[in-house]
Amino acid sequence: MEPRRGDRTSQVRPRPPSDGRPRPVRVRPVTPSPARLAGYGRIERRRGLPLPLKAFLAASVVLLGIAILYVSVGQVGSVVTAMVNGVGGIVSQVGSVVVASPTPTPLPDLADSPSIEAPDNPYTNRDKVDVTVSVPPAVTGQDGYTLRLYVTTADADAELIREDPVGATSVQIVVGVPLAGGRNDMQAAIYGPGGESERSEVATWILDQSKPKVKVISPKDNARIDKGSAAVKGKSQAGAEIRIQNASNGAIATTIAGSDGLWQTRIALADGSNAITVAATDPAGNENTTRLTIRKGSGKLTASLTASTQRFRTSRLPKAITLSVTVVGPDGRPVQGATTLFTVTVPGLEAIVSSEIRTDGNGVAAFRTTIPAGAMAGSGLASVLVSTSRDGDVTDRVVLTVRE
């Protein structure tokens, strides 16, 4: 076998001896070279703290803990005394402090929750209300307790709006609590040394300051009705009180609008024109009105004749007289443009006849004439003939009396 590079001997193990037993191989210890050892420092083990120093530190920690304990329970003076008396005094003093530590004072209990008196009608048009609260008897008249009032409105969290001292009676009235438009949910609570009690159940107020709508569906304005009463139908706010009054005869009718706002009632009518007022009052107390006219007719054309005077004395003739007629159609409306013809007859004189006179917008026509001298004592007559193109003719008359 050829020698290895550097003239080093081959590391191939020699063959065993001929007797078959392996020859022991000597292993040389590998020792680092002196140059390599020179690059490393010697590792030395540090020595621990001296035993007296360790004992001093431990005692210091114990004393510090004891001092903290004394200060926390207000025994600073005892700490100084114990340090003077030595460790034994400290241990004895610690035991007495632990044994003599005061019992913690229990926290005061929370008050019971109050209750709010809910209104009979939650709707109101007043922006301030008085809230009645029942306070628990246990805190009535006690110092350090207050009554808190919270309100929750639409799209807002509960807000503390009033805090008053608890009074001497169990019923307390919180005066002038402001309301926001719409729904106001009120809750009350008692605040005292133990904190705030549970809040009461909710009491609700609803601020509504808008006038309700009021509409008459039937009859229409200026409608003609031949009966003695008229059925009036309309619509308003749900729950509104409806009051109908007829100024012509003083008749009054009332009803309540349903959940859909519809209402209906009857009102007595007088002959001719009836001025009707319909008033609606919503649950909050807001009112709104509307008016209409209903005409009650007799179903026929009528004429009513009057005279400025109906009695005359022959000694005081001649004497002026005015005749007036009012014409009303079958629908109860005045007839405008009707033709009237007046006639006056008295004993001893020829009849006095007017020209044709048209009625005005109020259905009225008038004729003025004179009763001349020469009339004889007795009964006379004044009459009128009324003619219309649509409703026919009608007459009326009054008696005239001539005395000596």
ABEGO torsion letter per residue (X at the ends): XBBBBGGBBBABBBBBBAAGBBBBBBBBBBBBBAAAAAABBBBBBBBBBBAAAAAAAAAAAAAAAAAAAAAAAGAAAAAAAAAAAEAAAAAAAAAAAAAABBBBBBBBBBBBBBBBBBBABABBABABBBBBBBBBAAABGBBGBBBBBBBBBBGBBBBBABBBBBBABABBBBBGBBBBBEBBBBBBBBBBAAEBBBBBBBBBBBBBABBBBBBBAOBBBGBBBABABBBBBBBBBBGBBBBBBBAAAGBBBBBBBBAAGBBBBBBBBBBEBBBBBBBBBBAAGBBBBBBBBBBBBAGBBBBBBBBABABBBAAAOBBBBBBBBBBBBAAGBBBBGBBBBBBBBBBGBBBBBBBBBBBBAAGBBBBBBBBBBGBBBEBBBBBBBBBBAAAEBBBBBBBBBBBX
